[in-house]
Amino acid sequence: MLVIQRIIKRKILVLALLAVICSANAQNNKYINNHKIIATVLSEHYGIPAAVILAVAVVESSGGVGATAKVLNNHFGMVGQNNFVNQRGHKSRYKQYSNEIASYIDFCKVITRKRFYSRLKYKDDPKAWVKALSRAGYSEAPEQWEQKVFSVLASNKL
């Protein structure tokens, strides 16, 4: 009887994990569809692949549901000034934007100041862009960050 209960508990746990993963993928899909146009326009203007812009935004904003994205309109984890103080009196280290489009534009402008930018500009090689961003210090945990971005690129066929 105990063996059967353990098997059932494991199956329920696996199903719950699958439900969470599917929910996250659905959220990411919705986010990507809602932000495709701005990413495409910025891609044409700045020469950064729209897939990279979207994948980084998905990771950094948790598909648009992260606190920094919701409260500060910061979809890329950019550090800077803000006017927000939480209920405990703490201030965030992340930059505040008037809207999410401003966050997207700022991300692209920051990328244009990186050494690798001129070498990759208008090249549609998301892997090279992600690796270059990672090497340039975009993330505090580069290996994990790269894997998350690559995962978003693959699972959303970007």
Buried (B, 14 or more C-beta within 10 A) or exposed (E): EEEEEEEEEEEEEEEEEEEEEEEBBEBBBEBBEEBBEBBBBBBEEBBBBBBBBBBBBBBBBBBBEBBBBBBBBBBBBBEEEBEEEEEEEEEBEBBBBEEBBBBBBBBBEBBEEBEBBEEBEEEEEBEBBBBBBBEBEBBEEBEEBBEBBBBBBEBBEB
